[in-house]
Amino acid sequence: MTNQHRQSSSDEIQLSERSLFLFKSLVDHFINDGQPVGSRILARDAGLDLSPATIRNIMADLEDLGLLQSPHTSAGRIPTVKGYRLFVDSLLRIDHIDQIDAKHIASELEKEHDINVLMEKTSNMLSEITHLAGIVMLPKQKSLVLKQIEFVTLSQNRILVILIMNDGEIQNRVIHTAKNYSPSELQEASNFLNMNFSGKDLNKIRQALLADLNKMREDVNKTMQTAIEFATSVLKSGEHKGDYILAGQTNLMDFAELSDVEKLKRLFDSFNQKRDILHILEQAINAKGVQIFIGEESGYDVLDNCSVVTSPYDADGRILGVLGVIGPTRMNYQRVIPIVDITARMLSSALNSSN
């Protein structure tokens, strides 16, 4: 079910069954109560006939391997990012989702046909069921292929731009110009663009124009310059910026490791700016199934104490976006992974039926 974001370091570690058993017990303990775990607790709860001294030695070995660390204020130990990765990849038994949760998700999503409301409900539900922050990337627009572009003069230095797509869709946009243009100048500009860009994807046209704008300005005559500037202006105005809906971010304040005011401020700023989070979601969009970014694996300092669990959703076989949850690195992966997985499947199903 899961295709996780792996780090090769966890695959190379060879541990005895006893060490793995103790390591898993320690991680389970820490996920449950957030307190560093000492050898006495493990000796009491692990059910192995081992002395605290033997357990201390095993924990020291696990620390040497980079799987555990000792917080300064405690004699106990907590998992590192590398430790969580080993735990998630090799030791986790995925729970079956609670039937009540599954029915709740299905009933909420199946009866909703408004896509924006559907996305909002999905985000709220992920947050509500996991008690973490729920996130849903809004559907990516389908790629549009330009068939024809026409310019029509309006009053006060405004031009109506008519974009006709290959599938028959027509888009109208208005641009403001520095001066008035005659109908013949506009016709020449549209002729140039239709000759060079008809049959091409709008995003590719936008990228080509932005990349080559200065070079093209030098190499072409005045009519072509005008055409390029018009096209750049109109395609910029219609650019689809990625976006997402986030719910339940205040749930993160309940975790001691995230409740530091300065850390929370940086994290919430990152949520508001959206760029970094969107970049992570974009990375996960081509994953088959669930993808997990633990702590620093995301590549963003602000998420060093967080994990992001995602899964793509689709309609008609085309991936539209990603949904998931953001929580502390000590989140209950066993429960969260199947919730994210089934919510993505049910959102896909709801989108397919609404088409």
ABEGO torsion letter per residue (X at the ends): XBBBBBBAAAAABBBBAAAAAAAAAAAAAAAAAGBBBBAAAAAAAAGBBBBAAAAAAAAAAAAAAGABBBBAABABBBBBAAAAAAAAAAABBBBBBBAAAAAAAAAAAAABABAAAAAAAAAAAAAAAAGBBBBBBBBBBBBBBBABBBBBBBBGGBBBBBBBBAAGBBBBBBBBBABBBBAAAAAAAAAAAAAAABGBBAAAAAAAAAAAAAAAAAABBAAAAAAAAAAAAAAAAABBBBBBBBBGAAAAAABAAAABAAAAAAAAAAAAAGAAAAAAAAAAAABBEBBBBBEAAAGBAAAAABBBBBBBBBBGGBBAEBBEBBBBAABBAAAAAAAAAAAAAAAAAAAAAAX
